[in-house]
Amino acid sequence: MEIGTRIKTLRKEANLTVDELAKKIGKNRATIYRYENGDIKDLPISILESLALALNTTPAYLMGWTKDVSQESLFSQVYIKLLEKNPDLYDAIRLYTALDNLDRSEIRGEMKGMLHAKKYYLIK
């Protein structure tokens, strides 16, 4: 299966129109049709990443390098590496998931309030 066919198949499975996919990745509908028809074969990595994200897959699947259409394995690998390097983040996630929805909402509110403090002015 060619990359264009994968894009079209995944777009249809996601119930996205060509216009909706185009909007998601910041391109026009003619460009999406050109991708799907194989008129553009050498897609830049930035476009592959955008398409993969919009279609809930991986660039590797779009390119035909893997048969695993799911992003789950890719995300799992990224999160595992992130958590291995940041034990405090792992602990925060563990504690957060132990809370009920009301307490989680309260914690998110507190965090947002803290981020509005002047010392965090660069974070939006």
N, C-alpha and C positions, 0 to 999 in steps of 0.2 A: 504494500500500500504506500502510495506517495504522500508527501507532507500535505499537499493540498487536499487530498481525500481525507486525511486524518482531521484537518482543520474543519472541513465541511461536516464530516460525520459528528465530531464533538459539538460543533455549533448547533446542529439539529437536535442532538441528544439533550442539549441544555435548553432547548426551545428558545434559542436566540435567533433573531433575524439578522441579516447581514448588516443592517443599519445599527442594531443594538451592539453587535460585536465591534463594528467600526468605532462607535462612540466610546466603548470601553477601552479601546487601545489608542484612541486619538488619531484614527485614520479615516479615510472616506470609504464609502461603499464600493467604489470601483477598485480600490486597492485590495479590499477583502476578496472580491471576486477574482482578482488577479492571483492572489495567494491560493485560493481554492482551485483555480483552473491550472495551476502550475506555471503561470506566465512569469512569476517571480520565484526563482529557485534558491538563490542565495540570500536567505533572510538574515539580517543582522541579529546578533544575540539579543539586543534590547527588544527587538520585535518578537523574537521567539519567547523571551521571558514574559512579555506582555500578553501574548497570545496564550501561553500556557496558563498564566494566572487567570485570565478571563475564561478559559475553557476548563479550568479545574484539572489540569494535568501538568506534565513536566516538559521542559524543552527536549529532553532525551526521548520521550514518547513521540513528540511531534516530528523529530528528526528520524525516527525509526530505529534508534539505537537500543530501545528496550520495548518490551511488549506490555510493561506495567503502566497502564494508563493513569493510575492513581497518584495523587500528590502526597498521599499519606506517608509512604516510605521516605520520600524526600524530606518532608517536614519533620518526621520522626528523627532522621539523622541530624538535621539542623538543630532541633531542640535538644537532643542528647548532647551534642557538642557544646551548645550554649550553657546547659545546666552543669556539665562537667567543669567548665571554666568559671562558673559563678555559683558556688555552693549557697550563697545567701539568697539567690534567686530561687533555687530549688526549695529552700526552707520557706521562703515567702509563699510560693505556690502551694506547698504542702499545708501550711497554716490556713491560707485563704480557702482552699477547697474543703477544709474541715468546718468552715462556718456555714450557717444557714443563709438563705437569700437576703433576709433583712440585714443581717450583720455584714454581708458582702457589700450590699448597697451603701451601708454606713462607712465602711472602709474606703470604698471608691470615692465617696464624697470627701472624706478626710484627705485622701491623696490629692484630689483635685484642688482642695483648699491649700494644701502645702505647696503645690506647684505654682500657685498664684503669688506666692511670697516673692519678694524682690530678689532673693538669692538665686531663684530659678527663672529669672526673667527671660532667659534664652529658650526655655522649653515652652512649646506651644501646645 
